[in-house]
Amino acid sequence: MKAQLQRITREIPHRGVAYLIIRRCPAEELGLLLAREVRTLAEQGAREIYVASTDPEAPLTEGVLGAVHFTHIHDMLDMERDLAFDRPRPQGRLCAEPLTEVLGERWLALYNEAFADVPNAATYGPEELSEQLARPGSCGLALEGERPVGIYELDLQAGEIEGIGLEKAARGRGLGRELLLLAMDLLAEQGCARCWLQVSTANPAAYQLYLETGFSTQQTRSRWFRAEMAGKKDRDAEEDGI
């Protein structure tokens, strides 16, 4: 069996972060493969490297495997709920403004601010904006009055809330729940009977909001580990006086 993996390097220029997903790998080859890949990603400029395995025959655990030290960081969960008529509804504090070319720069800026600290989030640029503009109705701004305070990104076919986020100045006022309910309404208007989303266990506030809004966990999609060469971790610990 030949190893199959996916490298995600697009965040190296923006955040110094790289991701590695092991799709298939013989268990006896996993240690050598990971050591090689971690070194390569570090040479490409990655300061933080996160690894997940979707191969049940090659699971990752905390500790040292070969020359690489793994620390469990978070899990990505799939959550789902129905969009029945008796679902909770927004209070009208926000309204949706569909994405257009004119709104593109503002949408990009708000998206990148909202997801700057979210695990596994991507930084969007002109290419991603073009992709979203090609999906009419799937993305837009959330307005409080006439002021954009957040964004939404939906998959209208799959019923997925791909992303919702608020600018930092708009947080702490209950608008996160309002934006979630608004996104649910938009999917229901497109005929979706159910909706689903992904959330990180490293984002307990979002996870709790989804539970309180009737979502339930369907599965753990992936488990993510920070990967460091074992020698580097030991040197860092010595420098920190540990």
C-alpha positions in Angstrom: 0.0 0.0 0.0 1.4 3.4 -1.0 1.1 6.2 1.4 -1.4 9.0 0.6 -1.3 12.4 2.3 -2.4 15.9 1.8 -0.2 18.9 2.6 -1.9 22.3 3.2 0.7 25.0 3.0 -1.3 28.1 2.0 -1.3 29.4 5.5 2.5 29.5 5.8 2.9 33.0 4.3 0.0 34.3 6.4 0.3 32.6 9.8 3.3 30.4 9.6 1.0 27.4 9.9 1.0 24.2 7.9 -1.4 21.2 8.0 -0.8 17.6 7.1 -3.5 15.0 6.7 -2.6 11.3 6.5 -5.1 9.6 4.2 -3.4 6.1 4.0 -0.2 4.9 5.4 1.2 1.5 6.4 1.6 1.7 10.2 5.2 0.6 10.1 6.1 3.5 7.8 4.2 6.2 9.6 7.1 7.4 11.8 9.5 7.9 9.0 6.9 9.5 6.8 5.9 12.0 9.4 9.5 12.9 10.3 10.2 13.6 6.6 7.1 15.7 6.1 7.5 17.7 9.3 11.1 18.6 8.3 10.0 19.5 4.8 7.2 21.8 6.0 9.5 23.5 8.5 12.0 24.1 5.7 9.2 25.8 3.8 8.7 28.2 6.6 6.1 26.6 8.8 6.5 27.5 12.5 3.5 25.4 13.6 2.6 22.1 12.0 -0.7 20.3 12.7 -1.3 16.7 11.7 -4.4 14.5 11.5 -4.9 11.0 10.3 -8.0 9.6 8.6 -6.6 6.2 8.3 -7.9 3.9 11.0 -4.8 1.7 10.5 -2.5 4.6 11.2 -3.9 6.5 14.2 -2.0 9.3 15.9 -1.7 9.6 19.7 0.1 12.0 22.1 3.8 11.3 22.6 6.8 10.5 20.5 6.6 8.5 17.3 10.0 8.0 15.7 11.6 11.5 15.7 8.4 13.5 16.0 6.6 14.6 19.2 2.8 14.9 19.0 0.6 17.0 21.3 -3.2 16.7 20.9 -4.7 20.1 20.3 -8.3 19.8 19.3 -10.9 17.7 17.5 -13.2 18.8 14.7 -16.8 17.7 15.3 -19.8 17.5 12.9 -23.0 18.8 14.4 -26.5 18.8 13.0 -30.1 19.8 13.6 -33.4 19.9 11.8 -34.8 23.1 10.3 -38.4 22.4 11.3 -40.9 25.2 11.6 -40.6 25.2 15.4 -36.9 25.9 15.3 -35.6 28.9 17.2 -35.8 32.1 15.1 -33.7 35.3 15.0 -35.0 38.4 16.7 -34.4 40.7 13.7 -31.2 42.3 15.1 -29.3 41.3 12.0 -30.2 41.2 8.3 -28.4 39.4 5.5 -26.8 41.3 2.6 -25.8 38.9 -0.2 -22.3 39.1 -1.5 -21.6 41.2 -4.6 -18.4 42.4 -6.2 -19.0 45.9 -4.7 -19.1 44.3 -1.2 -16.2 41.9 -1.9 -13.4 43.8 -0.1 -15.5 44.4 3.0 -16.6 40.8 3.1 -12.9 39.6 2.8 -11.8 41.9 5.5 -14.5 40.8 7.9 -14.0 37.1 7.1 -10.3 37.2 7.8 -10.8 39.2 11.0 -13.6 36.9 12.3 -11.5 33.7 11.7 -8.0 35.0 12.5 -7.9 32.9 15.7 -10.1 30.0 14.7 -8.4 26.6 14.5 -8.0 25.2 11.0 -9.4 28.4 9.4 -8.0 29.6 6.1 -7.1 33.1 5.1 -9.2 34.2 2.2 -7.9 36.3 -0.8 -9.0 37.3 -4.3 -9.1 33.7 -5.5 -11.5 32.6 -2.7 -13.6 35.8 -3.3 -14.1 34.9 -6.9 -15.1 31.4 -5.9 -17.7 32.7 -3.5 -19.1 35.2 -6.1 -19.6 32.3 -8.4 -22.1 30.8 -5.9 -24.9 33.4 -5.7 -26.7 33.6 -2.4 -24.3 31.4 -0.5 -22.3 34.2 1.1 -22.9 37.6 2.4 -22.6 40.3 5.1 -24.6 40.4 8.4 -25.8 44.0 8.9 -26.7 45.6 12.3 -28.7 48.4 11.0 -26.7 49.6 8.0 -23.3 48.5 9.5 -21.6 45.3 8.5 -20.6 43.4 11.6 -20.3 39.8 10.4 -20.3 37.3 7.6 -21.9 34.1 6.6 -20.8 31.3 4.2 -23.2 28.5 3.3 -23.4 25.5 1.1 -27.0 25.7 -0.1 -26.9 22.2 -1.7 -25.6 20.4 1.3 -27.3 22.5 4.0 -24.0 23.3 5.6 -23.2 26.4 7.6 -19.6 26.6 6.3 -18.8 29.6 8.4 -20.3 32.4 10.4 -18.3 35.1 12.2 -18.4 38.5 13.8 -16.0 41.3 13.9 -14.3 41.7 17.3 -16.2 44.9 18.2 -19.5 43.2 17.8 -18.9 40.2 20.1 -20.3 39.8 23.6 -23.8 41.1 22.8 -25.6 38.0 21.8 -25.1 38.5 18.0 -23.4 35.2 17.6 -26.7 33.4 18.3 -28.5 35.8 16.1 -26.2 35.2 13.2 -26.5 31.4 13.6 -30.3 31.6 13.6 -30.2 33.9 10.5 -28.0 31.4 8.7 -30.4 28.6 9.6 -33.3 30.7 8.2 -31.4 31.3 4.9 -30.9 27.5 4.5 -34.5 26.8 5.3 -35.6 29.3 2.7 -33.6 27.3 0.1 -35.6 24.2 1.0 -33.1 22.5 3.3 -34.7 20.3 5.9 -31.6 19.9 8.0 -28.4 21.8 8.5 -25.0 20.9 9.8 -21.7 22.5 10.6 -18.2 21.8 11.9 -16.8 23.1 15.2 -13.5 22.7 17.0 -13.3 21.5 20.6 -10.8 24.4 21.1 -13.7 26.8 20.6 -15.9 25.9 23.6 -18.0 29.1 23.3 -19.2 28.2 19.8 -19.7 24.5 20.8 -21.9 25.6 23.7 -23.9 27.9 21.5 -24.6 25.1 19.0 -25.7 22.8 21.8 -28.0 25.5 23.2 -29.5 26.0 19.8 -30.4 22.3 19.3 -27.4 21.0 17.4 -26.1 17.5 18.4 -22.7 16.0 17.7 -22.9 13.4 14.9 -19.2 12.4 14.6 -15.6 13.3 15.3 -14.4 14.3 11.8 -10.7 14.6 12.7 -8.3 14.7 15.7 -5.5 17.3 15.3 -2.0 17.1 16.9 0.8 19.7 16.9 3.9 18.0 15.5 7.5 19.0 16.5 10.8 17.2 15.9 11.5 15.6 19.3 14.9 17.2 19.6 13.5 20.7 19.0 10.8 20.2 21.7 13.5 19.2 24.2 15.6 22.3 23.4 12.6 24.6 23.7 11.8 23.1 27.1 15.4 23.7 28.3 15.3 27.3 27.1 12.1 27.8 29.0 13.6 26.3 32.2 11.4 23.3 32.3 
